[in-house]
Amino acid sequence: MEATNTSYGSVRHLADGAAYLFAEHTVRPGRAIPVRSHPSDYRSFVVLEGQVGLEVPRGDGEIETKAYGYLSGWHAFPQSAYRIASIGSEPAVLLEAGSVLGETTQACALPGHDAAACVDLSDYTVNKPWGSEIWYTSNVPAAPYALKRIQMTTGHRSSLQSHRHKMETNYVIEGEATVLSGVMAPEDLSAVIDVGELTTTVHRPRSGWTSPPGELHRVIAQTDYTSIEVSTPELDDVIRWQDDTDRRHGRIDSEHAKART
């Protein structure tokens, strides 16, 4: 995940070879990512550091600017046009997730007419025994990817789980997590898993991991930790091999009972 220099700062691609885009942009103060447009793709952005100004065209030829700070952001729909500027005194860092169905083009200036909408991220919150998730893309059901923020409290751990179809990439932004992974799940759902056979890695801020379909994995919070996860859209595709609260496979409706939209 080495950074590549750009006209505005740098970019790191966090999930090469995945079915989705996941990248970290650093934008120097006073600089901007050039005007972008993507006819076929949805994109989502989350600010990690600094202040970002999102510039979009209006039908009267004026440019509308909205400011975003830590852990806020927006979705850019297909046919949208927008410019992302660092508007604070420190560099801005933001994550970009999205589909990769077509090309992204760049221009020097925004068009003088309305483009497709950019809307704020959803705050749909799912309560978990170990913390919570915010499903950022719950307000864009047509997007062929899912983006969420995961928060886990110290000493808790996720299920030992696998997915039949879902692929996911996590990127730690706060705290420290131990990840068990590296072994494919058995076909027999009644099989007993020896967690001692899994590989252990430690992840701190600005590092992450990808879990392909079929791979066993578990996350253990060494401190309160927060990550951003992008995945393919199968959010209910969960096989729980071990779980500290004996949750079954798949979606747990009670976790969504008090969800905010």
GUDREN-183355 format. One record per residue: x, y, z of N, C-alpha, C, O in turn. Coordinates in steps of 0.02 Angstrom, whole numbers, plus 32768, in hexadecimal, padded with zeros to 4 digits. Atoms other than C-alpha are relative to their C-alpha. Example, Ala and Ser with C-alpha at 12.3 -4.5 7.8 and 13.67 -1.06 7.14 Angstrom:
GUDREN-183355
802D7FC5800082677F1F8186802D803C80008061803B8021;7FD67FC57FFD82AC7FCB81657FD9803780257FF2806E802D;
This chain:
GUDREN-183355
80297FC58000800080008000802C803F80008022806B802A;7FD57FC680058085807D7FCD7FDA803A7FE07FB080307FB5;80217FC4801A804F81307FA8801E80147FBD805B800D7FB2;7FEB7FE58041805881787EF87FF4804B80017FBE80618013;80067FB88000807882327EE57FCF80167FC97FCB7FF97F93;80317FE4802E7FF082997E908009804C7FFE803280678022;7FFD7FB780047FD6834F7E5F7FE78021803F7FF8805A804D;801D7FE37FC37F76836B7F01801E7FE58040801380028075;7FE4801E7FC47FD782FC7F7A80167FB97FF2804B7FAE7FD4;7FEE8046800D7FD7823E7F747FC27FD580067F8E7FEA8020;803780307FFC7F6881A57F64801E7FBB800E80527FAA7FF3;7FEE80467FF37F7580F47FA87FC47FD47FEF7F8D7FE18006;8035802F80117F0F80667F5E80037FC7803380367FA7803C;8002802C7FC67ED77FF57FED7FE57FBB7FF17FE77F8F801C;801F8041800F7E837F647F93800A7FEE7FB77FDA7FE27F93;7FF1801280457EDA7F3E7EEE7FE47FBA7FF17FEC7F8C8018;801A804180167E847EB17E907FBB7FF0801B7F9F7FBC800A;8043800C7FE57DE07EBF7EF07FCA80147FCF7FD880347F9B;80397FEF802B7D337ED27EA37FE68046800E7FB280597FF4;80137FBC7FEE7D2A7F827EEB803E802A8004807680118008;7FC97FD07FF67D95801E7EF880058012804A7FD2801A806B;7FF47FE87FBC7DE3804D7F9F804480237FFF807780047FF2;7FC27FD980067E6480D97FA68001803680377FCD804D804D;7FF57FCA7FD07EAC815780208022803A7FDC805780327FBE;7FE57FC4801E7ECA82087FE1801A802F80367FF980398069;7FE67FC97FD77F38828A80358002803E7FD48022803E7F9F;80057FC380277F14833B7FF8802280388026800E8048805F;7FDA7FCB7FDE7F8E83C680227FD4803F800A7FA6804A7FE2;80277FC27FF57F49846A806B7FFF802C7FC2803280387FA2;80087FD480397F0584DA7FE37FFE7FDD7FBC7FF87FFE7F89;80018026803F7F08844F7F607FBD7FDB7FFA7F977FD7802A;80408022800B7E7A83EB7F14800A7FC67FD180357FC77FA5;8004803680317E5783477EBE7FD9801B7FC47FA380377FCD;80227FE2803A7E28837A7E0B7FB87FE97FFA7FA47FB58014;8047800F800B7D72837C7DD67FFA7FB97FE5801D7FA57FB7;8008804680137D3682C87DC67FB87FF37FEA7F8980148000;8041801880157CA782727D6E80067FB77FEE80387FA27FD1;7FFF804880107C7B81BA7D5E7FBA7FEC7FEA7F8C7FE78013;8043800D801C7BE8818F7CEB7FDE7FC2801C7FA17FC0801F;801E80407FEE7BCE80DD7D2C80067FEF804A7FE47FC28062;7FED80177FBD7C1080D97DDF7FE4802C80387FDB80688031;800C7FDF7FC07BDD81047E8F804380058025806D7FD98020;7FC47FF87FD77C6581487F017FEA801D80447FBA80438048;800E7FE77FBC7C66816C7FBD80428018801E80767FFB8013;7FC57FE17FE27CDF81D980217FF6800A804B7FC0801D8061;80007FF57FB87D0A81E080DB803F80288011807680147FFF;7FC77FD77FEC7D7A82698124801E7FE480407FFB7FD68070;7FDC80197FC67DFF822B819E802680378025802C80358062;7FD97FCA7FE27E6682C881BC7FF380407FD97FE5803F7F9E;80067FC080207E58838281997FB980127FEE7F897FF48006;80407FE780177DCB83DF81457FFD7FFD7FB4802C800F7F91;8009800980487D8783BB80987FC480297FE87F90802B8009;80387FDE80207D1B842780287FEC7FDB7FC180147FD07F95;801C8021803B7CAC83CE7FAB7FDD80347FD57FAF80567FED;801C7FCF802E7C83843B7F147FD87FDD7FCA7FF17FB07FA9;802C801E80337BF1840F7EA27FDD80387FDA7FD0806D7FF7;80217FCC80287B9D84717E147FB58004800F7F957FD28020;80477FF57FFC7AEF84BD7E207FE580147FBB800B80297F8F;801E7FF180417A7684DB7D92800780487FEC800380577FB0;7FFA7FB980127A8E85987D9C804780137FEE8057804E7FE6;7FBB7FF380137B4685877D72802D800D803B806A80128033;7FD87FF67FC47B7F85A37E25801B7FBD801B80017F878009;7FE2803B7FE07BEB85297E8A7FEC7FFF80497FF68030806D;801280097FBA7BAA84E87F3080377FD98024804E7FA7800B;7FCB80207FDA7C2A84B97FB57FE57FEB80457FC480128067;801280197FBE7C0C844E804F803E7FE5802280667FC28003;7FC580147FDB7C8E842F80D77FF47FBF80267FBD7FB38040;8004803F7FDC7CB283858123803F7FF9802C8076800C8018;7FC9800D7FD27D1E835681BA80037FB780137FEB7F8B7FEF;7FEF80447FEA7D5182BC821B7FC47FD07FFF7F917FDE801F;8031803780067CEB821E81F07FBD80167FE27F8B7FF37FEB;803A7FEE80287C6D827E818880127FF77FB6804C7FEF7FA5;7FF2800A80477C5A826C80CC7FC27FFC7FD77F8C800F7FEE;80367FFD80307BEC8253803580067FC87FCD803A7FA77FC7;8003802C803A7BB881E47FA47FFC802A7FC17FD8805C7FBF;80067FE180427BD382197EEF7FDF7FCD7FD17FF97F967FC7;8027802D802A7B5281CC7E7A801B7FFF7FB9803F802D7FA5;7FED7FFF80477B6F81997DC47FE680407FDF7FB080587FEE;800E7FC280257B6F82317D50800B803F802A7FFC80768013;7FF17FC47FD87BA482A47DDF8042801F7FE9806A7FFF7FC6;7FC07FDE800C7C3083247DCF80108027803F7FE48047805C;7FEF7FE17FC07C8F83667E65804B800B800580737FEC7FE1;7FBA7FF17FF27D3383AD7EA5800A7FFD804B7FDF80138071;7FF180097FB97D8483847F4C803D802980128073801F7FF7;7FCA7FD37FEE7DEE840A7F9F80117FFA804A7FE57FEE8073;7FEA7FFC7FBB7E558410803E7FFA80498015801B80757FFA;80107FBB7FF07E1384AC8095801B80158046800C804C805C;7FE47FF07FBF7E6F84A6813D804A80117FFB806680147FC4;7FB97FF07FFE7F1F84D28174802C7FC27FFF80697FC77FF5;7FDB803F80007F52841A817E7FEA7FD67FC47FB47FE07FAA;8015802C80367F51839480F77FBF7FDB80117FB37FCA804B;803D80277FF87EAA833D80DE800E7FB87FEA80307FAD7FB8;7FFB804780127EA2827F80DB7FB97FE57FFC7F927FED802A;8042801D80077E098226809880047FBE7FDC80317FB27FB3;8006804080217DD7817880637FCC80037FC97F9880247FD1;8030800680377D8181547FBE7FF07FB67FF5801E7F8D7FEF;80158044800F7D1C80B57FA27FCF80047FC67FB080387FBB;80307FFD80367CB480857F0D80037FC67FD1802B7F987FD8;8002803280347C88801C7E78803380107FCA804D80487FC6;7FCE7FF880357CFB80027DE57FE37FE67FBE80017FBB7F9C;80238017803B7C817FEB7D56801680247FC1801080087F8A;7FED7FD9803A7CC380737CE38039802E800F805E8024803F;7FC87FD27FF97D3C81027CD07FEE803B802C7FB4804F8031;80067FC07FDD7D5881997D3F802780337FD8806280297FC8;7FE07FCD80277D7F82377CDF800F803D802C7FEF8047805F;7FEE7FC37FDC7DD082D97D197FFC803C7FD1800480357F94;80067FC280277DB8838D7CE0801F80398028802E80328063;7FE37FC57FDF7DFD84397D097FCD802780277FDD80478059;80337FD77FDF7D5784877D3B7FBF7FD880037FB37FAB7FDC;8041801F7FFA7CAB84537D747FD280197FC87FD980527FB2;802F7FEA80347C2084577CF17FD18034801C7FC580368059;802D7FCB7FEA7BA984EA7CF97FB77FEB80017F8C80137FEF;804580187FFE7B0E847F7D107FFB7FCB8037802E7FB38050;800B80337FCE7AC284057D8B801D7FBD7FE880187FAC7FAE;7FEB8044800C7B11835A7D967FDA7FD380307FB37FEB8059;8021802D7FD17AD682BF7DF1801480118048804780318054;7FFA7FEA7FBB7AC882CF7EAD803E7FE4802280577FAF8011;7FD380197FCC7B4A82C17F357FD9800680417FC0803B8051;802780007FC27AF882917FDB802C7FE98039805C7FC4802F;7FD980137FC57B3A827D808C7FFB7FB5800E7FCA7F947FFB;800180457FEB7B6781D380D17FC67FF380307FB2801F8056;803480147FD17AE08175812E801E7FF6804680597FE6804D;7FEA800F7FBC7AEB816681EC7FDA7FC5801D7FD37FBF805A;8024803D7FEB7A8980C281F3802E7FD7802E80627FBE8018;7FD5801E7FCD7ACF807482937FE77FBC80157FAC7FB58027;800F80447FEC7AD27FBA82BA80267FF1804080637FF68042;7FE0800F7FC07AF37F8B836F80187FB980027FF47F8B7FEE;7FE180417FFC7B677EF9838D80137FF08049801B801E8071;7FEB80117FBC7B967E98842B8045801D801280548027804C;7FBC7FE87FF57C477ED984158009804A7FF0804080657FF9;7FFA7FBA80127C217F8C83DD7FC880147FD17F8E80097FE0;80347FEB80307BC77FD18344801E80077FBB805A800A7FB1;7FEE7FF180457BC97FE982897FD380377FE67F98803B7FF8;80287FCF80257B8F807D822180037FED7FB780387FED7F98;8004801680467B54804581767FF8803E7FD47FC080547FC6;80007FC280267B8480DC810E7FD77FFD7FC07FB9802E7FAC;8020800680417B3A8099806C7FB77FE880037F9B7FD57FD0;804680177FFD7A8D806A80AE7FD1802E7FDB7F99801A7FCA;802B7FD280267A4881048055800F80007FB57FF5802A7F90;7FF4800880497A8D80CE7FAA7FFD7FB57FF080307F977FDF;8007804980097A47801D7F9580157FE77FBB80237FAC7FB3;7FEB801580437A74801C7EDB804B7FF87FFA80637FDC7FC9;7FB6800580047B2F80287F0180157FB780047FFD7F93802F;7FEA804680007B877F837ED9803A7FF3803080647FC88023;7FCE80097FCB7BF47F917F757FE0801880407FAB8039803F;80177FE87FBF7BDB7FB1802E803A802180258073800A8021;7FCE7FDC7FD97C37802C809E7FE5800980467FAC801D804F;80157FF97FBA7C30802C815B80398016802D8074800D801C;7FD07FF07FCB7C87806E81F67FF57FCF80387FBC7FC6804F;800480337FCC7CAD7FEA82798024801A803E805D8031803B;7FE37FEB7FC17CCB8016832F7FFA7FC680327FC37FAD803E;7FFF80377FD17CFF7F9083AC8023801680408055803A803D;7FE47FEA7FC07D237FA8846680347FCF801980347F938008;7FC780267FE77DBE7F6B84C07FEB7FBD801E7FBC7FB88045;800B80427FE47DC37EB184E67FCA7FD87FDF7FC27F9C7FED;8034802580247D327E828474801C7FE47FBF80527FF87FA9;7FEB801E803F7D3E7E1B83D77FC37FEE7FD67F8C7FE27FF0;80358014802E7CD67DF4833F7FF87FB58001801E7F918020;80068048800C7C957D4A8311803E7FE77FDC805F800D7FB8;7FD5802280307D0D7CCF82C57FD17FEF7FC67FA37FC77FCE;8032800280357CB87CDA821C801F7FF67FBC805C7FFB7FB3;7FED800180477CC07CC181617FC480167FD87F8D801D7FF2;80367FEB802E7C597CF880CB80027FD47FC280387FC47FA9;80038028803E7C1E7C928037801280297FC3803680127F96;7FF77FD6803C7C227D237FBC80238042800F8046805D7FE4;7FE97FBD7FF07C537DC38016804C80038005806C7FD88023;7FB97FED7FF87D027E0D80058002804380227FDA806F8012;7FFE7FC17FDA7D347E98807C80478015800E80747FEC8014;7FBF7FE27FEF7DC57F0D809F7FF58030803A7FCB805D8036;80047FD47FC57DDD7F608149803F802B8004807680157FF2;7FC97FD07FFA7E497FF8816C7FF9802280447FC880458050;80047FE67FBC7E6E802A82218010804B8000804080617FE1;7FF37FB97FFB7E6080E38248800D801680498029804B8054;7FF27FF27FB97E6680DE8308800A7FBE80257FE87F8D8017;7FF8803A7FD57EA88061838780297FC97FE2804D7FD27FB1;7FD7803A80157EF47FB583737FD57FC180037FAF7FB68032;8026803E80057EA97F0F833E802D7FC67FED805B7FCE7FC4;7FE1803E80157EE87E5D83337FD07FDB7FD27F957FD57FE2;802A802280317EA77DFE829C80187FB87FF880537FAC7FED;7FF38046800E7E9E7D41828C7FE57FF17FBA7FAC80027FAB;8016800D80457E967D0581D7802F7FCC7FE280587FAF8004;7FD0802880257EEE7C9F81527FEE7FB87FF480147F947FD5;80168044800A7E8A7BFC81537FBB80017FE17F9080287FF6;80418003801F7DF87BD180E27FD07FD7802B7FE37FA6804B;803380227FD87D567B9B81357FF07FBB7FE27FF27FB37FA5;80138042801A7D237AE381267FBA80027FE17F9380307FEF;80438006801D7C8A7AAE80C27FCD7FEC80347F9380028030;802D801A7FCB7C3E7A58815B7FF480368034802380498058;800F7FCA7FD17BE67ADE81C380017FE98048800080128076;7FFC80197FBB7BED7A6D825B80497FF2801680557FDB804E;7FBA800D7FF07CAB7A6082558017802C803A7FFF80648042;7FE27FDB7FC97D0F7A9882ED804080217FE7806B7FFF7FC9;7FC87FD980197D8E7B2082C680368005803680278018806F;7FC77FF67FD37E3A7B1F8318801E80457FF08041804D7FBE;7FE97FBC800E7E617BD98325804C80058003806980357FE9;7FB680017FFD7F177BAD834A801F7FF97FBC805B80077FB4;7FE6800880437F2A7B8782917FFE80417FD7801C80457FA1;80067FC180257F007C39825D803D802C800B805E8028803F;7FC97FD17FFB7F827CBE823C7FE9803E80277FB18055801F;800F7FC57FD87F897D5182B58027803C7FE7806480387FDF;7FE07FC180147FAE7E03827B7FE58039802B7FAC80358042;80147FC67FD97FA67EAA82D87FFB803C7FD1802880487FA9;800B7FC7802B7F5F7F4482837FF4803F80297FCC803F8058;80067FBF7FE07F707FF882BA7FEA80337FCB7FE380217F91;80187FD080317F37809B8267802980047FC0806780017FC1;7FE57FFB80447F5880AA81AC80187FBC7FE680407FB97FB8;7FF28042801B7F657FED81957FBE7FD97FFC7F8D7FEC801B;803E802580087EE57F6B8162800B7FBC7FE280437FA67FD8;7FFE804580197EBA7EC0811C7FC37FF37FD57F9180167FDA;80378015802B7E4A7E6C809B7FEF7FB78010801B7F8D8016;801980447FF47DDF7DD280BE7FDA7FE97FC27FA380047FB5;80238018803C7DB07D73801E7FC87FD080147FC67FB9804D;8035802F7FF17D167D058012801C7FBD8017804D7FA47FFC;7FEC80427FE87D277C64807580367FFF803580437FCB8052;7FC97FFF7FCF7DB57C9C80E77FE5800C80477FBD80398052;800F7FF47FBA7DA17C8B81A38023803F8018805C804B8006;7FE07FC67FE47DC17D2C82017FDC801680407FA0800B8048;801B7FE47FC17DA87D7D82AB8029803D80128066803F8007;7FDE7FC37FEA7DD27E2B82ED7FF98006804B7FC37FFE8067;7FFD7FF87FB87E067E4883A280188046800F804D805A7FF8;7FEE7FBB7FF07E0A7EF983E980318001803A801F7FF18073;7FCE7FF77FCB7EAB7F15844A7FF580428025800580488060;80177FC17FE47E6E7FC884687FBD800F7FDF7FA97FEA7FB2;80397FE980287DCF80228435801B800D7FB9804C80317FB1;7FE67FF680437DE3801D837A7FC8800F7FCF7F8F7FFA7FD8;802F7FED80347D8E806382E080207FF07FBC805B7FFF7FB1;7FE8800C80447D9F8029822D7FCA80157FCF7F8F801A7FE0;802E7FF680387D508052818680057FC17FD5803B7FAC7FC2;8002803D80287D197FBA81237FDA800C7FBF7FA380287FC0;8024800380407CEC7FAF806B7FFD7FB77FEB802C7F917FF7;800A804680127CA77F0D80267FD27FFB7FC47FB5802D7FAE;8036800E802D7C3D7EBD7FA37FBE800480287FC180048065;803C7FE97FDD7B857EDB7FCE7FDC7FCC802B7FA67FDB8045;802580357FDE7B567E36802380088005804C802A7FDB806A;7FF47FF27FBA7B4C7E7B80D47FE37FCA802F7FFA7FC48068;801C80347FD57AE27DEA811880207FBC7FF5800A7F8A8012;7FDC803F80107B597D6580D580357FF4803680708004802C;7FD2800C7FC87BA77D30817C7FF47FB9801B7FBC7FA8802F;800180417FDE7BCF7C8081BA80288008804080648016803D;7FDF7FF77FBF7BF87C88827480157FBC801B7FEA7F948031;7FE580407FE87C687BF682A780078000804C7FFC7FCD806C;7FFE7FF67FB77C837C3983577FE88046800E7FF780757FE8;801A7FBE7FEF7C2B7CC983AC7FF68004804B7FD87FD78069;80027FFA7FB77C377D09845F7FBA8007801C7FAE7FFC8057;80467FF97FE97B7B7D2A84677FD27FCF7FDC7F957FD87FDC;8026803780207B447C8F84037FD0801A7FCA7F9880007FC3;802A7FEA80377AFF7CF1837080017FCD7FC780347FAC7FBB;8006802F80387AC27C8A82DD8020801E7FC2803B80567FC3;7FE67FE780407AF97C9C82287FD280387FE67F98803E7FFA;80277FCF80247AC07D2E81BE7FED803D8028800B804C805B;80177FC17FE27A647DCE81EC7FE07FF380447FB97FC3804C;801F80037FBE7A347DE882A37FD1803C80047FE78075800E;80317FC9800579937E4E829C8001802C803E7FF780698038;80017FD87FC3799F7E868352803780368000802F80698021;7FCB7FCE80047A417EE3832A7FEB803D7FD9800980727FDE;80197FCA802A79DE7F4F82B17FC28021801D7FA880518000;80417FEA7FE679477F6C83217FFD804A800F7FC980698007;7FFE7FB97FEF797F801A8358802C80287FD08046805D7FE2;7FD47FDF803079E0804882BD7FE580447FEC7FA8804D7FE5;80117FBD801779E180FF828A800F80057FB680407FE87F9E;7FF37FF8804879D3812F81D3801680477FF2802380597FB8;
